[in-house]
Amino acid sequence: MKKLPIFITCMIALPAIADNYYDYDYNSPQRDNYVGIRLHKNDNIAFRFEPDNGNSTTLRDDGFGIGLYVGNRLTEYIKIEFETAYTGGGQKKYNSDFNFNLWSNMLNVYIYKQFGGAVEPYVGLGVGVSGIWGKENGVYNVSDATADMSWSAMIGVNFALNNRIDLNLGLKYQNYGDIDMGHTSTEIDATEFYIGAAYKFGL
């Protein structure tokens, strides 16, 4: 988690920078709706194996993911969005090669506060369903996927580059759920840093 101090510094510094940088036109058209894309950096995504014999183990791996989202600002302080994202991971341990593909579909709710018309620190919670595909040594394949409940917690900052484009920086914990691989039950979760961009529009 060496990246965490850098992330916190950015969140503290950006509101002050925005006050001097951005001249926001409050009479501009309302931009309550938005679509965007995010890139996720999985920092130690964890696969906790609980085999039938009781000798559990945890595998950790770094990886990347990508997500698409669409949202709406319901009020001055609350916004809601739907996000669909893919991430993958794998690890070799105990002479076994484990590989996973994860597809999460989340409904996220955020509480945010705008500063200087340009910067919006926020916290959020998400709930949804994840599809999990698992393979061990290329032999045992959960080909039809396991769907399980997924939840997440986020903290971040939204930076308005102009009236149309936002830059998004955040930290998220996500529990993707469990997958039953016959002889082993595996819980998957991750701490993720992400950066994204959104296009705002009005209807």
Sequence and secondary structure as in RCSB ss.txt:
>XXXX:A:sequence
MKKLPIFITCMIALPAIADNYYDYDYNSPQRDNYVGIRLHKNDNIAFRFEPDNGNSTTLRDDGFGIGLYVGNRLT
EYIKIEFETAYTGGGQKKYNSDFNFNLWSNMLNVYIYKQFGGAVEPYVGLGVGVSGIWGKENGVYNVSDATADMS
WSAMIGVNFALNNRIDLNLGLKYQNYGDIDMGHTSTEIDATEFYIGAAYKFGL
>XXXX:A:secstr
 TTHHHHHHHHHHHHHHHHHH    TTS    EEEEEEEEEEEEEEEEEEETTS  EEEEEEEEEEEEEEEEE S
SSEEEEEEEEEEEEEEEETTEEEEEEEEEEEEEEEEE  BTTTEEEEEEEEEEEEEEEEEETTTEE TT EEEEE
EEEEEEEEEESSSSEEEEEEEEEEEEEEEE SSEEEEEEEEEEEEEEEEEE  
